[in-house]
């Protein structure tokens, strides 16, 4: 089998911060919220390096399709889009750092990567947090830590999360057991777009649930250790499936590959299902001439916003299904 880190789809460190003596975003009108955007911009763009590498996107000025693309790339959240008249985000050219303004908190700063090195992400996010704290007075209590809109983020205000591909544990119907175990450890498992989303394509987002009374380093260590063990379990489950149901699993994988290569209409959920099975084939080395990075690229490229952006027009559901199948066929 390939190295277990191939199962990691995306990792993220997110820091929640609020301005002292300022109501939370849901209590603010649009004009006040936009003033906060300006204040945070002033605190952020303090050097030529930052000005050259980052830019501000104001949601009230952005096309709906561009917002959908940013969501699909995990640069912003559904909650930020819900505050379209008073929210913004600052993003760098590499799209691995974004700062959401007026989501649930005044600031949601996140650093993103495709590997499991959460410490490196924390250092990157913490450096920007230091820049902001020089100009902004954050809401902080010496007993409770950073004050946040949701009590679950009190303390460090940090949410570490890792998006992983778990087809073995899903096919073996063990995800429920995994969720229970994670809950007992102060962690949670969600779908591909976080809270309230479905785990489509056997992709799950695992993150810390507890931030109060813990150090950032401890949260990171616990999550990395848990994820590492979970990936071991996933690979063990894949081996068991291949041993016990070799022909059934191979049949599923090759059927999915055939459907992806020759279909003429492909709904989003069905595409994720088949791409997940092909990725399982790569992970178990049943498929040796396809790169898993190609599958990850297709998962993003075939999302509704991405397709509409590339074609420069809005598509109805049927048009999206036709174009999705065409994109996948062309890649394969």
C-alpha positions in Angstrom: 0.0 0.0 0.0 1.0 3.6 -0.5 2.1 5.8 2.5 -0.8 6.5 4.8 -0.6 10.2 4.3 -2.0 9.7 0.8 -5.4 9.5 2.7 -5.1 13.1 3.8 -7.0 15.4 1.5 -6.5 18.7 3.3 -5.4 20.1 6.7 -6.3 23.4 8.3 -5.5 25.5 11.3 -8.2 28.2 12.1 -8.0 30.9 14.7 -11.1 32.8 15.8 -10.7 36.4 17.1 -13.0 39.2 18.0 -12.5 42.9 18.6 -12.8 44.0 22.2 -16.0 45.8 23.2 -17.5 45.3 19.7 -20.8 43.2 19.3 -20.5 39.9 17.4 -21.1 40.1 13.7 -24.7 38.8 13.9 -25.6 41.9 16.0 -24.1 44.4 13.6 -25.7 46.3 10.7 -24.1 46.4 7.2 -22.5 49.8 7.6 -20.8 49.0 11.0 -19.7 45.7 9.6 -18.0 47.3 6.6 -16.2 49.7 8.9 -14.8 46.7 10.7 -13.6 45.3 7.4 -11.7 48.6 6.8 -10.2 48.5 10.3 -9.0 44.9 9.9 -7.6 45.7 6.5 -5.6 48.6 8.0 -4.2 46.3 10.7 -3.4 43.6 8.2 -1.8 45.4 5.3 1.2 46.9 7.2 4.0 45.9 4.8 4.7 45.9 1.1 5.1 42.1 1.3 1.6 41.6 2.6 0.2 44.1 0.1 1.8 42.4 -2.8 0.9 38.9 -1.7 -2.7 39.4 -0.4 -5.9 41.0 -1.6 -9.3 41.7 -0.1 -12.5 40.2 -1.5 -15.6 42.0 -0.4 -18.6 39.7 -0.6 -21.0 42.4 -1.5 -18.9 43.1 -4.7 -18.3 39.5 -5.8 -20.3 37.5 -8.3 -22.3 34.5 -6.9 -20.2 32.1 -9.0 -16.9 33.4 -7.5 -18.3 33.0 -4.0 -19.2 29.4 -4.8 -15.7 28.7 -6.2 -14.1 30.1 -3.0 -16.4 27.8 -0.9 -15.5 24.8 -3.0 -11.8 25.6 -2.5 -12.5 25.8 1.3 -11.2 29.4 1.3 -14.5 30.6 2.9 -17.4 29.0 4.8 -21.1 28.8 4.1 -21.7 31.1 7.2 -19.6 33.8 5.6 -21.7 33.7 2.4 -24.8 34.0 4.6 -23.4 37.4 5.7 -22.8 38.6 2.1 -23.8 42.2 2.7 -21.3 42.7 5.5 -18.5 40.2 5.1 -15.1 40.0 3.3 -12.1 37.8 3.1 -8.4 38.4 2.6 -6.6 35.8 0.5 -3.0 35.2 -0.6 -1.9 34.3 -4.2 -1.1 30.7 -3.2 -4.6 30.3 -1.7 -3.2 28.6 1.4 -4.0 31.5 3.8 -7.4 33.2 4.1 -8.8 35.6 6.7 -12.6 35.7 6.9 -14.1 38.9 8.2 -17.5 39.0 9.9 -18.3 35.3 9.7 -19.5 34.0 13.1 -16.5 36.0 14.7 -15.0 39.2 13.5 -11.9 37.3 12.3 -11.5 33.6 11.2 -7.9 33.3 10.2 -7.0 30.0 8.5 -3.9 28.3 7.0 -4.4 25.3 4.7 -2.2 22.6 3.2 -2.4 19.1 1.6 -0.3 17.3 4.3 -0.5 16.5 8.0 2.0 19.0 9.3 -0.3 21.0 11.5 2.6 22.6 13.4 3.8 24.4 10.2 0.2 25.6 9.6 0.0 26.9 13.2 3.3 28.8 12.8 2.0 30.4 9.6 -1.4 31.4 11.1 0.2 32.6 14.4 2.6 34.9 12.5 -0.3 36.7 10.9 -2.2 36.7 14.2 0.8 38.5 15.8 0.7 41.1 13.0 -3.0 41.8 13.6 -2.7 41.9 17.4 -0.2 44.8 17.1 -2.9 47.0 15.8 -6.2 45.4 17.1 -7.4 45.0 20.6 -8.8 41.4 20.8 -11.5 40.3 23.2 -9.5 38.3 25.8 -10.1 37.1 29.4 -7.2 35.8 31.5 -9.4 32.9 32.7 -11.4 32.1 29.6 -8.9 33.0 26.9 -10.1 34.5 23.6 -13.8 35.4 23.7 -15.7 33.9 20.8 -19.3 33.9 19.5 -19.6 30.2 20.1 -18.7 28.9 23.5 -17.0 25.8 22.0 -14.2 28.1 20.6 -13.5 29.8 23.9 -9.9 29.5 25.1 -7.3 29.2 22.3 -9.9 30.0 19.7 -8.2 27.4 17.6 -9.8 24.7 15.5 -7.4 22.2 13.9 -8.9 20.0 11.3 -7.8 17.3 8.8 -9.9 16.2 5.8 -9.3 12.5 5.2 -10.5 9.8 2.8 -12.0 6.8 4.7 -13.6 4.4 2.2 -12.5 1.2 4.1 -14.0 2.2 7.4 -17.1 3.5 5.5 -17.6 0.3 3.5 -17.1 -1.8 6.6 -19.8 0.3 8.4 -17.5 1.4 11.1 -17.7 5.2 10.8 -20.3 5.3 13.6 -17.9 3.7 15.9 -15.2 6.1 14.8 -17.4 9.1 15.5 -18.2 7.8 19.0 -14.5 7.2 19.8 -13.6 10.7 18.6 -16.4 12.3 20.7 -15.0 10.6 23.8 -11.6 12.2 22.9 -13.0 15.7 22.6 -13.0 15.6 18.8 -15.7 15.6 16.1 -16.2 14.2 12.6 -18.1 16.1 9.9 -18.7 16.1 6.2 -16.6 17.6 3.4 -17.6 21.2 4.0 -17.6 21.1 7.8 -20.5 21.7 10.2 -23.8 20.6 8.8 -22.4 19.0 5.6 -22.6 15.4 4.4 -19.6 13.1 4.1 -19.8 12.7 0.3 -17.2 10.7 -1.5 -16.1 9.1 1.8 -14.3 12.3 2.7 -14.6 13.4 6.4 -13.4 16.4 8.3 -12.0 15.6 11.8 -11.3 18.4 14.2 -10.8 19.3 17.9 -14.0 20.1 19.7 -12.4 21.4 22.9 -10.3 24.6 23.0 -10.9 25.8 26.6 -8.2 24.9 29.1 -5.8 23.5 26.5 -2.6 24.8 24.8 -2.4 25.1 21.0 0.5 22.7 21.0 -1.5 20.1 22.9 -4.5 20.3 20.6 -2.2 19.9 17.6 -0.4 16.9 19.1 -3.6 15.2 20.1 -5.2 15.6 16.7 -2.1 14.6 14.7 -1.7 11.5 16.9 -5.4 10.6 16.5 -5.3 11.1 12.8 -2.2 9.0 12.4 -3.8 6.1 14.3 -7.0 6.5 12.3 -5.1 6.3 9.0 -3.5 3.1 10.2 -7.0 1.7 11.0 -8.2 2.8 7.5 -5.3 1.0 5.8 -5.9 -2.1 7.9 -9.5 -2.1 7.0 -8.7 -1.7 3.3 -6.4 -4.8 3.6 -9.2 -6.8 5.3 -11.7 -5.9 2.6 -9.3 -6.9 -0.2 -8.6 -10.2 1.6 -12.2 -11.0 2.3 -13.9 -9.5 -0.7 -11.2 -9.2 -3.3 -13.3 -9.7 -6.4 -16.3 -7.6 -5.1 -14.0 -4.6 -4.2 -12.1 -4.9 -7.5 -15.4 -5.0 -9.4 -16.6 -1.9 -7.6 -13.4 0.0 -8.4 -13.3 -1.0 -12.1 -17.0 -0.4 -12.6 -16.5 3.1 -11.2 -13.5 3.7 -13.5 -15.6 2.6 -16.5 -18.5 4.8 -15.6 -16.2 7.8 -15.2 -14.5 7.1 -18.5 -17.6 6.6 -20.6 -20.6 8.3 -19.0 -22.3 11.3 -20.7 -24.1 12.7 -17.7 -22.7 12.7 -14.2 -24.5 14.2 -11.1 -22.2 15.6 -8.4 -22.9 13.0 -5.7 -22.5 10.1 -8.2 -19.2 11.6 -9.4 -17.8 11.8 -5.8 -18.9 8.2 -5.2 -17.1 6.9 -8.2 -14.0 9.1 -7.8 -13.8 7.9 -4.2 -13.8 4.2 -5.3 -11.1 4.9 -8.0 -9.0 6.7 -5.3 -9.4 3.5 -3.2 -8.0 1.6 -6.1 -5.0 3.9 -6.1 -4.5 3.7 -2.4 -4.5 -0.1 -2.5 -2.3 -0.1 -5.6 -4.9 -2.0 -7.6 -4.7 0.9 -10.0 -1.1 1.8 -10.6 -1.2 4.1 -13.6 -3.4 6.9 -12.1 -2.1 9.5 -9.6 -4.3 10.2 -6.6 -3.6 13.9 -7.0 -5.5 13.7 -10.3 -8.6 12.4 -8.5 -8.3 15.2 -5.9 -8.1 17.7 -8.7 -11.2 16.3 -10.3 -13.2 16.4 -7.0 -12.6 20.2 -7.0 -12.8 20.9 -10.8 -16.2 19.1 -11.1 -17.9 21.2 -8.4 -20.7 23.5 -9.7 -19.0 26.8 -9.1 -15.7 25.6 -10.6 -17.4 24.4 -13.8 -19.5 27.6 -14.2 -16.4 29.7 -13.6 -14.3 27.9 -16.2 -17.2 28.2 -18.8 -18.0 31.8 -17.9 -21.7 31.2 -17.5 -24.3 29.8 -15.1 -25.4 26.2 -15.8 -28.6 24.4 -14.9 -28.5 21.0 -13.3 -28.6 19.1 -16.6 -25.9 21.2 -18.2 -23.7 20.7 -15.1 -24.1 16.9 -15.3 -23.2 16.9 -19.0 -20.1 19.1 -18.5 -19.0 17.2 -15.4 -18.9 14.0 -17.4 -17.1 15.7 -20.2 -14.4 17.1 -17.9 -13.9 13.6 -16.3 -13.7 11.8 -19.6 -11.2 14.3 -21.0 -8.9 13.9 -18.0 -9.0 10.1 -18.1 
